[in-house]
């Protein structure tokens, strides 16, 4: 069976086919309105037989729906007196001293918020049951409002999950239903409510997309990449679409970590530059997860890979603002019409156009579908921009590159210097279609001395999906002081979660029950609203390690009781394909001779390559700047060092 990673991006859809011999790669222009069209075209171009492949898919369907506010019509069900919970939120201001902030639309209109009984207190005692009158009223509202999805979020429901499940069983005949106890069984009502609402609002769209894709693939198997870096079945993904909000970027971090470790690098700073956005992350041995992520302005407390995203990519549009200053992004030309040089009707200057004019992209560079770059159109567009700015052609193009480099450099500083971390201890790992064009400038800005550009860097997210493991990450709120807990109490909760996760993986056909387990605990001083997540071995070890961890993070230790906030488990399954090679076939790289800089195909590199030089492979272009020297390692990774 062939393993195929498919990453749907804003501009290109990337493919990696992996077997015992190595990996093959392919790119297709994305089809944003129907992503499955590009997927089927790519599989056809690769010549794979659908009945002989397993596809691991990273999708942007959920992300785009949130960013573009194209969500399903959703009804929100909660306890009496709490229908405005999602609207009030945490009352946090985006601008602290703005006394007249703009009013944000409520996530769910007041008319679609329905209040019922089912009230539980913080001890798990039932204060008010769901009466039959409540159910009659609730079903009447469903028939009146005709929602596409329903989000059920009752107070402290994670202590009595059977109440929400009973509601879901009754309402499931009408439309898609999401229960907070299944989405995020944590104690924070607002974050739990937002996650449940997003899960419901995304449900019909994601389910429809995955079902259509599964039908198109006929007999092939399909798995989906989650935001936490693990894969799941399309059925699980359809019921938990909020888990897919960082589906593609998570694959990139998995791929970067895998390739860096194989090359002997543990501390890396990843830099994923695509057509629309750039994602940066810090990996010190292992990928960090966070429950404080944000997507589209909404807090998403679902565990996801920790990264920082900015609206700067190869397709980012350059413009002159009202003050006469040059700005780049966050608007993007996307796949359609794309940069001006793509010749598909684009009129706005993009970062890719600037790279072409500055000679960093050779004119004969071949893109997916046989597309050729149109140098003359790019020059005309940048000349118009240069005239407005009063600059030369090269001055305007260089200005675009310097601004986007500053934006991306600031993002890298935010995840390192601004957190008290010395970036010079890390190696920069750029990937994505445009990462290799900007990596030297960014490394110099942070005084980094080494860059690792993985083999097949242009499709690294798709490659990462083929090395990701199937798994589950579950959590459960506890909210007890350490003296009120015991190893036995905590182990019982851990065992229940592990058994649940293992059963789900077995149902998906993974392994024989011999899974890997990671146990951790969210812990804080009693009364604190933030917590640290520490690995769990025993309660005594946890209470001994927490004060030290708190001092490392915050600089002090408090004389207060320790509180166990939540328990977390990660359960993963090993796969038979885990040991397959990730060495690519590079013989099909472009050979060109029309650039202002020397050009060499990656597979042709024999010794040291000094900049300025352009290195090409079949998925990406790399610009080695002045002062940098590159060499290939045994796995065909390109390692750059500053002279």
PELINCOR-V463790 format. One record per residue. N is the residue number from 1. OMEGA is omega as a letter, one per 30 degrees, with the letter a starting at -180 (none if undefined). D_CENTER is the distance of its C-alpha to the mean C-alpha in Angstrom with 2 decimals. Layout:
BEGIN
n=N omega=OMEGA d_center=D_CENTER
n=N omega=OMEGA d_center=D_CENTER
END
This chain:
BEGIN
n=1 omega=l d_center=27.28
n=2 omega=l d_center=24.85
n=3 omega=a d_center=21.18
n=4 omega=l d_center=19.04
n=5 omega=a d_center=15.35
n=6 omega=a d_center=14.30
n=7 omega=l d_center=11.26
n=8 omega=l d_center=11.88
n=9 omega=a d_center=11.25
n=10 omega=a d_center=13.11
n=11 omega=a d_center=16.09
n=12 omega=l d_center=16.17
n=13 omega=a d_center=15.39
n=14 omega=l d_center=15.42
n=15 omega=l d_center=17.42
n=16 omega=l d_center=18.37
n=17 omega=a d_center=21.44
n=18 omega=l d_center=22.27
n=19 omega=a d_center=25.64
n=20 omega=a d_center=28.36
n=21 omega=a d_center=29.37
n=22 omega=l d_center=26.12
n=23 omega=l d_center=23.32
n=24 omega=a d_center=23.70
n=25 omega=l d_center=21.25
n=26 omega=l d_center=21.25
n=27 omega=l d_center=19.72
n=28 omega=l d_center=20.44
n=29 omega=a d_center=20.19
n=30 omega=l d_center=17.77
n=31 omega=a d_center=19.61
n=32 omega=a d_center=17.57
n=33 omega=l d_center=20.17
n=34 omega=a d_center=20.26
n=35 omega=a d_center=17.34
n=36 omega=l d_center=19.40
n=37 omega=l d_center=22.14
n=38 omega=l d_center=20.33
n=39 omega=a d_center=19.31
n=40 omega=l d_center=22.96
n=41 omega=a d_center=24.29
n=42 omega=l d_center=22.32
n=43 omega=l d_center=23.47
n=44 omega=a d_center=26.95
n=45 omega=l d_center=26.94
n=46 omega=l d_center=26.03
n=47 omega=a d_center=28.95
n=48 omega=l d_center=27.44
n=49 omega=a d_center=29.17
n=50 omega=a d_center=27.02
n=51 omega=a d_center=28.95
n=52 omega=a d_center=28.20
n=53 omega=l d_center=24.42
n=54 omega=a d_center=21.50
n=55 omega=l d_center=18.32
n=56 omega=a d_center=14.83
n=57 omega=l d_center=12.70
n=58 omega=a d_center=9.11
n=59 omega=l d_center=9.63
n=60 omega=a d_center=9.02
n=61 omega=a d_center=12.04
n=62 omega=a d_center=10.84
n=63 omega=a d_center=8.78
n=64 omega=a d_center=11.89
n=65 omega=l d_center=14.25
n=66 omega=a d_center=13.26
n=67 omega=a d_center=13.26
n=68 omega=l d_center=16.47
n=69 omega=l d_center=17.94
n=70 omega=a d_center=18.88
n=71 omega=l d_center=18.89
n=72 omega=l d_center=21.57
n=73 omega=a d_center=24.73
n=74 omega=l d_center=24.39
n=75 omega=a d_center=27.09
n=76 omega=a d_center=26.51
n=77 omega=a d_center=28.90
n=78 omega=a d_center=29.75
n=79 omega=l d_center=32.86
n=80 omega=l d_center=35.76
n=81 omega=a d_center=35.35
n=82 omega=a d_center=31.56
n=83 omega=l d_center=30.63
n=84 omega=a d_center=29.65
n=85 omega=a d_center=27.17
n=86 omega=a d_center=24.03
n=87 omega=a d_center=25.96
n=88 omega=l d_center=27.28
n=89 omega=l d_center=24.11
n=90 omega=a d_center=24.53
n=91 omega=l d_center=26.60
n=92 omega=a d_center=24.55
n=93 omega=l d_center=25.39
n=94 omega=l d_center=23.09
n=95 omega=a d_center=26.30
n=96 omega=a d_center=28.47
n=97 omega=l d_center=31.80
n=98 omega=a d_center=31.45
n=99 omega=l d_center=34.04
n=100 omega=a d_center=33.34
n=101 omega=l d_center=29.57
n=102 omega=l d_center=28.62
n=103 omega=l d_center=28.43
n=104 omega=l d_center=25.08
n=105 omega=l d_center=25.42
n=106 omega=l d_center=25.21
n=107 omega=l d_center=22.20
n=108 omega=l d_center=24.94
n=109 omega=a d_center=28.42
n=110 omega=a d_center=31.24
n=111 omega=a d_center=32.97
n=112 omega=l d_center=30.16
n=113 omega=a d_center=30.13
n=114 omega=a d_center=32.56
n=115 omega=l d_center=34.12
n=116 omega=l d_center=35.72
n=117 omega=a d_center=36.98
n=118 omega=a d_center=35.30
n=119 omega=l d_center=35.28
n=120 omega=l d_center=34.65
n=121 omega=a d_center=35.36
n=122 omega=l d_center=33.57
n=123 omega=l d_center=35.83
n=124 omega=l d_center=34.89
n=125 omega=a d_center=38.22
n=126 omega=l d_center=38.49
n=127 omega=a d_center=39.87
n=128 omega=a d_center=40.01
n=129 omega=l d_center=39.48
n=130 omega=a d_center=38.24
n=131 omega=l d_center=41.56
n=132 omega=l d_center=42.54
n=133 omega=l d_center=43.13
n=134 omega=a d_center=39.51
n=135 omega=l d_center=38.42
n=136 omega=l d_center=40.91
n=137 omega=a d_center=39.66
n=138 omega=a d_center=35.99
n=139 omega=l d_center=36.70
n=140 omega=l d_center=38.84
n=141 omega=l d_center=36.01
n=142 omega=l d_center=33.71
n=143 omega=a d_center=36.44
n=144 omega=a d_center=37.05
n=145 omega=a d_center=33.51
n=146 omega=l d_center=32.29
n=147 omega=l d_center=28.60
n=148 omega=a d_center=26.02
n=149 omega=l d_center=24.33
n=150 omega=l d_center=25.41
n=151 omega=a d_center=23.61
n=152 omega=a d_center=25.85
n=153 omega=l d_center=25.49
n=154 omega=a d_center=28.68
n=155 omega=l d_center=29.48
n=156 omega=a d_center=29.16
n=157 omega=a d_center=28.56
n=158 omega=l d_center=26.79
n=159 omega=l d_center=30.34
n=160 omega=a d_center=31.83
n=161 omega=a d_center=29.18
n=162 omega=a d_center=32.02
n=163 omega=l d_center=32.66
n=164 omega=l d_center=29.34
n=165 omega=l d_center=29.54
n=166 omega=l d_center=33.02
n=167 omega=a d_center=31.88
n=168 omega=l d_center=29.17
n=169 omega=a d_center=31.87
n=170 omega=a d_center=34.13
n=171 omega=a d_center=31.68
n=172 omega=a d_center=29.81
n=173 omega=a d_center=32.55
n=174 omega=a d_center=31.66
n=175 omega=l d_center=27.92
n=176 omega=a d_center=24.46
n=177 omega=l d_center=24.56
n=178 omega=l d_center=21.93
n=179 omega=a d_center=23.41
n=180 omega=a d_center=22.03
n=181 omega=l d_center=23.44
n=182 omega=a d_center=21.17
n=183 omega=a d_center=17.96
n=184 omega=a d_center=18.31
n=185 omega=a d_center=21.79
n=186 omega=a d_center=21.82
n=187 omega=a d_center=24.59
n=188 omega=a d_center=23.09
n=189 omega=a d_center=24.24
n=190 omega=l d_center=22.36
n=191 omega=l d_center=18.84
n=192 omega=l d_center=19.76
n=193 omega=l d_center=21.16
n=194 omega=l d_center=18.23
n=195 omega=a d_center=15.89
n=196 omega=l d_center=18.74
n=197 omega=l d_center=19.42
n=198 omega=l d_center=15.91
n=199 omega=l d_center=16.04
n=200 omega=a d_center=19.48
n=201 omega=l d_center=18.87
n=202 omega=a d_center=16.09
n=203 omega=a d_center=18.16
n=204 omega=a d_center=20.72
n=205 omega=a d_center=18.54
n=206 omega=l d_center=16.02
n=207 omega=l d_center=19.05
n=208 omega=a d_center=21.06
n=209 omega=a d_center=18.55
n=210 omega=l d_center=18.10
n=211 omega=l d_center=21.85
n=212 omega=l d_center=22.76
n=213 omega=l d_center=20.66
n=214 omega=l d_center=22.22
n=215 omega=l d_center=25.60
n=216 omega=a d_center=25.16
n=217 omega=l d_center=24.37
n=218 omega=a d_center=27.60
n=219 omega=a d_center=28.17
n=220 omega=l d_center=25.06
n=221 omega=a d_center=22.69
n=222 omega=l d_center=19.11
n=223 omega=a d_center=16.24
n=224 omega=l d_center=12.72
n=225 omega=l d_center=9.49
n=226 omega=l d_center=8.20
n=227 omega=a d_center=5.44
n=228 omega=l d_center=8.27
n=229 omega=l d_center=8.63
n=230 omega=a d_center=11.60
n=231 omega=l d_center=12.92
n=232 omega=l d_center=15.14
n=233 omega=l d_center=17.76
n=234 omega=l d_center=17.46
n=235 omega=l d_center=19.86
n=236 omega=l d_center=17.79
n=237 omega=l d_center=14.69
n=238 omega=l d_center=17.19
n=239 omega=a d_center=18.41
n=240 omega=a d_center=15.15
n=241 omega=l d_center=12.95
n=242 omega=l d_center=11.46
n=243 omega=a d_center=9.75
n=244 omega=a d_center=7.72
n=245 omega=l d_center=6.12
n=246 omega=a d_center=2.37
n=247 omega=a d_center=4.80
n=248 omega=l d_center=5.27
n=249 omega=l d_center=3.56
n=250 omega=l d_center=4.53
n=251 omega=l d_center=7.56
n=252 omega=l d_center=8.24
n=253 omega=l d_center=8.67
n=254 omega=l d_center=10.70
n=255 omega=a d_center=12.65
n=256 omega=l d_center=13.38
n=257 omega=a d_center=14.54
n=258 omega=a d_center=16.57
n=259 omega=a d_center=18.27
n=260 omega=l d_center=18.98
n=261 omega=l d_center=20.60
n=262 omega=a d_center=22.62
n=263 omega=l d_center=23.85
n=264 omega=l d_center=24.81
n=265 omega=a d_center=22.28
n=266 omega=a d_center=20.96
n=267 omega=a d_center=19.99
n=268 omega=l d_center=17.49
n=269 omega=a d_center=15.68
n=270 omega=a d_center=12.88
n=271 omega=a d_center=12.91
n=272 omega=a d_center=10.83
n=273 omega=l d_center=12.89
n=274 omega=a d_center=12.69
n=275 omega=a d_center=15.00
n=276 omega=a d_center=13.57
n=277 omega=l d_center=11.39
n=278 omega=l d_center=10.97
n=279 omega=l d_center=8.39
n=280 omega=a d_center=10.55
n=281 omega=l d_center=10.76
n=282 omega=l d_center=13.89
n=283 omega=l d_center=14.68
n=284 omega=a d_center=18.21
n=285 omega=l d_center=18.97
n=286 omega=a d_center=16.01
n=287 omega=l d_center=12.33
n=288 omega=l d_center=12.38
n=289 omega=l d_center=10.98
n=290 omega=l d_center=11.57
n=291 omega=a d_center=12.97
n=292 omega=l d_center=13.35
n=293 omega=l d_center=10.12
n=294 omega=l d_center=10.86
n=295 omega=l d_center=9.80
n=296 omega=a d_center=12.80
n=297 omega=a d_center=15.06
n=298 omega=l d_center=14.80
n=299 omega=a d_center=14.32
n=300 omega=a d_center=12.03
n=301 omega=l d_center=13.67
n=302 omega=l d_center=11.92
n=303 omega=l d_center=10.95
n=304 omega=a d_center=7.33
n=305 omega=a d_center=6.66
n=306 omega=l d_center=8.47
n=307 omega=l d_center=7.82
n=308 omega=a d_center=9.63
n=309 omega=l d_center=9.11
n=310 omega=a d_center=12.39
n=311 omega=l d_center=13.94
n=312 omega=l d_center=15.52
n=313 omega=a d_center=15.47
n=314 omega=a d_center=18.24
n=315 omega=a d_center=18.93
n=316 omega=a d_center=19.12
n=317 omega=l d_center=22.57
n=318 omega=a d_center=25.31
n=319 omega=l d_center=27.85
n=320 omega=a d_center=30.74
n=321 omega=a d_center=30.59
n=322 omega=l d_center=33.71
n=323 omega=l d_center=34.66
n=324 omega=a d_center=34.80
n=325 omega=l d_center=31.82
n=326 omega=l d_center=29.34
n=327 omega=l d_center=25.74
n=328 omega=a d_center=22.64
n=329 omega=f d_center=19.66
n=330 omega=l d_center=17.69
n=331 omega=a d_center=19.22
n=332 omega=l d_center=18.49
n=333 omega=l d_center=20.80
n=334 omega=l d_center=18.05
n=335 omega=l d_center=19.37
n=336 omega=g d_center=22.44
n=337 omega=a d_center=24.57
n=338 omega=l d_center=22.56
n=339 omega=a d_center=24.16
n=340 omega=a d_center=27.95
n=341 omega=l d_center=28.51
n=342 omega=l d_center=26.94
n=343 omega=a d_center=30.07
n=344 omega=l d_center=28.55
n=345 omega=l d_center=29.84
n=346 omega=a d_center=27.60
n=347 omega=a d_center=29.72
n=348 omega=l d_center=27.53
n=349 omega=l d_center=27.17
n=350 omega=l d_center=23.73
n=351 omega=l d_center=22.58
n=352 omega=l d_center=23.12
n=353 omega=l d_center=26.65
n=354 omega=l d_center=27.34
n=355 omega=l d_center=26.33
n=356 omega=a d_center=28.66
n=357 omega=l d_center=31.51
n=358 omega=l d_center=31.26
n=359 omega=a d_center=31.66
n=360 omega=l d_center=28.35
n=361 omega=l d_center=27.72
n=362 omega=a d_center=30.86
n=363 omega=a d_center=32.45
n=364 omega=l d_center=32.57
n=365 omega=a d_center=28.89
n=366 omega=l d_center=28.12
n=367 omega=l d_center=25.04
n=368 omega=l d_center=24.01
n=369 omega=a d_center=26.81
n=370 omega=a d_center=29.40
n=371 omega=l d_center=28.41
n=372 omega=l d_center=30.29
n=373 omega=l d_center=29.72
n=374 omega=a d_center=32.29
n=375 omega=a d_center=33.38
n=376 omega=l d_center=36.09
n=377 omega=l d_center=33.94
n=378 omega=l d_center=31.49
n=379 omega=a d_center=34.57
n=380 omega=a d_center=36.04
n=381 omega=a d_center=32.96
n=382 omega=l d_center=32.63
n=383 omega=l d_center=36.42
n=384 omega=l d_center=36.21
n=385 omega=a d_center=33.62
n=386 omega=l d_center=35.83
n=387 omega=l d_center=38.86
n=388 omega=a d_center=37.35
n=389 omega=a d_center=36.35
n=390 omega=a d_center=39.65
n=391 omega=l d_center=38.12
n=392 omega=l d_center=38.69
n=393 omega=a d_center=36.44
n=394 omega=l d_center=35.04
n=395 omega=l d_center=34.91
n=396 omega=a d_center=32.69
n=397 omega=l d_center=30.36
n=398 omega=l d_center=30.21
n=399 omega=l d_center=29.59
n=400 omega=a d_center=26.47
n=401 omega=a d_center=25.13
n=402 omega=a d_center=26.19
n=403 omega=a d_center=24.52
n=404 omega=l d_center=21.10
n=405 omega=l d_center=21.58
n=406 omega=l d_center=22.54
n=407 omega=a d_center=19.46
n=408 omega=l d_center=17.15
n=409 omega=l d_center=19.65
n=410 omega=l d_center=19.57
n=411 omega=l d_center=15.82
n=412 omega=l d_center=16.60
n=413 omega=a d_center=19.58
n=414 omega=a d_center=17.78
n=415 omega=a d_center=15.84
n=416 omega=a d_center=19.11
n=417 omega=a d_center=22.46
n=418 omega=l d_center=21.85
n=419 omega=l d_center=20.97
n=420 omega=a d_center=24.14
n=421 omega=l d_center=22.67
n=422 omega=a d_center=24.58
n=423 omega=a d_center=22.34
n=424 omega=l d_center=25.28
n=425 omega=a d_center=24.70
n=426 omega=l d_center=21.51
n=427 omega=l d_center=21.08
n=428 omega=l d_center=18.84
n=429 omega=l d_center=16.72
n=430 omega=l d_center=15.93
n=431 omega=a d_center=14.45
n=432 omega=a d_center=13.47
n=433 omega=a d_center=16.49
n=434 omega=a d_center=17.65
n=435 omega=a d_center=16.73
n=436 omega=l d_center=20.12
n=437 omega=a d_center=22.08
n=438 omega=a d_center=21.24
n=439 omega=a d_center=20.77
n=440 omega=l d_center=24.46
n=441 omega=a d_center=24.78
n=442 omega=l d_center=21.82
n=443 omega=l d_center=23.14
n=444 omega=a d_center=26.55
n=445 omega=a d_center=25.41
n=446 omega=l d_center=24.19
n=447 omega=l d_center=27.17
n=448 omega=a d_center=25.20
n=449 omega=a d_center=27.55
n=450 omega=l d_center=25.40
n=451 omega=l d_center=22.58
n=452 omega=l d_center=21.25
n=453 omega=a d_center=20.17
n=454 omega=l d_center=19.28
n=455 omega=a d_center=21.12
n=456 omega=a d_center=19.32
n=457 omega=a d_center=16.95
n=458 omega=l d_center=16.50
n=459 omega=a d_center=14.92
n=460 omega=l d_center=13.33
n=461 omega=l d_center=10.00
n=462 omega=l d_center=12.57
n=463 omega=l d_center=14.65
n=464 omega=l d_center=12.18
n=465 omega=a d_center=12.03
n=466 omega=l d_center=15.80
n=467 omega=l d_center=16.02
n=468 omega=a d_center=13.71
n=469 omega=l d_center=15.98
n=470 omega=a d_center=16.55
n=471 omega=l d_center=16.46
n=472 omega=l d_center=16.43
n=473 omega=a d_center=15.76
n=474 omega=l d_center=18.42
n=475 omega=l d_center=19.92
n=476 omega=l d_center=23.25
n=477 omega=l d_center=24.95
n=478 omega=l d_center=28.25
n=479 omega=l d_center=29.39
n=480 omega=l d_center=32.50
n=481 omega=a d_center=34.31
n=482 omega=a d_center=34.50
n=483 omega=l d_center=38.24
n=484 omega=l d_center=37.71
n=485 omega=l d_center=35.53
n=486 omega=l d_center=36.46
n=487 omega=a d_center=34.96
n=488 omega=l d_center=36.23
n=489 omega=a d_center=34.55
n=490 omega=l d_center=31.14
n=491 omega=l d_center=31.54
n=492 omega=l d_center=32.43
n=493 omega=l d_center=29.23
n=494 omega=a d_center=27.17
n=495 omega=l d_center=29.17
n=496 omega=l d_center=28.61
n=497 omega=l d_center=24.81
n=498 omega=l d_center=24.95
n=499 omega=l d_center=27.36
n=500 omega=a d_center=25.22
n=501 omega=a d_center=22.13
n=502 omega=l d_center=24.53
n=503 omega=l d_center=26.25
n=504 omega=l d_center=23.14
n=505 omega=l d_center=22.27
n=506 omega=l d_center=25.94
n=507 omega=l d_center=25.98
n=508 omega=l d_center=23.27
n=509 omega=a d_center=25.59
n=510 omega=l d_center=24.04
n=511 omega=a d_center=26.63
n=512 omega=l d_center=29.75
n=513 omega=l d_center=28.57
n=514 omega=a d_center=28.40
n=515 omega=l d_center=24.85
n=516 omega=a d_center=23.35
n=517 omega=l d_center=23.03
n=518 omega=a d_center=21.59
n=519 omega=l d_center=23.10
n=520 omega=a d_center=22.26
n=521 omega=l d_center=23.61
n=522 omega=a d_center=22.67
n=523 omega=l d_center=25.90
n=524 omega=l d_center=27.56
n=525 omega=a d_center=31.07
n=526 omega=a d_center=32.66
n=527 omega=l d_center=32.11
n=528 omega=l d_center=28.94
n=529 omega=l d_center=25.96
n=530 omega=a d_center=23.37
n=531 omega=l d_center=23.04
n=532 omega=l d_center=22.19
n=533 omega=a d_center=20.72
n=534 omega=l d_center=23.12
n=535 omega=a d_center=23.79
n=536 omega=l d_center=26.66
n=537 omega=l d_center=29.86
n=538 omega=a d_center=32.50
n=539 omega=a d_center=33.13
n=540 omega=l d_center=35.56
n=541 omega=a d_center=33.17
n=542 omega=a d_center=30.50
n=543 omega=l d_center=33.11
n=544 omega=a d_center=34.22
n=545 omega=a d_center=30.85
n=546 omega=a d_center=29.40
n=547 omega=l d_center=31.91
n=548 omega=l d_center=31.24
n=549 omega=l d_center=27.45
n=550 omega=l d_center=28.14
n=551 omega=l d_center=30.51
n=552 omega=a d_center=28.12
n=553 omega=a d_center=25.47
n=554 omega=l d_center=27.93
n=555 omega=a d_center=31.16
n=556 omega=l d_center=33.38
n=557 omega=a d_center=34.38
n=558 omega=l d_center=35.65
n=559 omega=a d_center=38.59
n=560 omega=l d_center=36.96
n=561 omega=l d_center=36.24
n=562 omega=a d_center=32.90
n=563 omega=l d_center=30.86
n=564 omega=a d_center=28.68
n=565 omega=a d_center=25.92
n=566 omega=l d_center=23.74
n=567 omega=a d_center=23.53
n=568 omega=l d_center=20.41
n=569 omega=l d_center=20.38
n=570 omega=l d_center=18.15
n=571 omega=a d_center=19.95
n=572 omega=l d_center=19.11
n=573 omega=l d_center=21.28
n=574 omega=a d_center=22.40
n=575 omega=a d_center=22.76
n=576 omega=a d_center=25.64
n=577 omega=a d_center=23.57
n=578 omega=a d_center=22.03
n=579 omega=l d_center=24.80
n=580 omega=a d_center=24.64
n=581 omega=l d_center=24.75
n=582 omega=l d_center=21.90
n=583 omega=a d_center=24.55
n=584 omega=l d_center=24.32
n=585 omega=a d_center=27.25
n=586 omega=a d_center=27.67
n=587 omega=a d_center=31.08
n=588 omega=l d_center=29.96
n=589 omega=a d_center=28.72
n=590 omega=l d_center=30.33
n=591 omega=a d_center=33.60
n=592 omega=a d_center=34.51
n=593 omega=a d_center=37.31
n=594 omega=a d_center=36.98
n=595 omega=l d_center=35.02
n=596 omega=l d_center=36.48
n=597 omega=l d_center=34.91
n=598 omega=a d_center=35.58
n=599 omega=l d_center=33.20
n=600 omega=l d_center=32.62
n=601 omega=a d_center=30.65
n=602 omega=a d_center=28.55
n=603 omega=a d_center=30.63
n=604 omega=a d_center=33.79
n=605 omega=a d_center=33.14
n=606 omega=a d_center=35.85
n=607 omega=l d_center=36.18
n=608 omega=l d_center=35.03
n=609 omega=a d_center=33.76
n=610 omega=l d_center=34.42
n=611 omega=g d_center=32.85
n=612 omega=l d_center=32.96
n=613 omega=l d_center=31.93
n=614 omega=l d_center=29.45
n=615 omega=a d_center=27.95
n=616 omega=l d_center=26.86
n=617 omega=a d_center=25.33
n=618 omega=a d_center=24.40
n=619 omega=a d_center=20.74
n=620 omega=l d_center=20.81
n=621 omega=a d_center=23.36
n=622 omega=l d_center=23.84
n=623 omega=l d_center=26.19
n=624 omega=a d_center=28.08
n=625 omega=l d_center=29.66
n=626 omega=l d_center=33.06
n=627 omega=a d_center=33.44
n=628 omega=l d_center=30.86
n=629 omega=a d_center=31.82
n=630 omega=l d_center=29.77
n=631 omega=l d_center=30.47
n=632 omega=l d_center=29.05
n=633 omega=a d_center=28.71
n=634 omega=l d_center=29.72
n=635 omega=l d_center=26.28
n=636 omega=l d_center=26.36
n=637 omega=l d_center=23.78
n=638 omega=a d_center=25.00
n=639 omega=l d_center=25.73
n=640 omega=l d_center=26.81
n=641 omega=a d_center=29.09
n=642 omega=a d_center=30.66
n=643 omega=none d_center=34.43
END
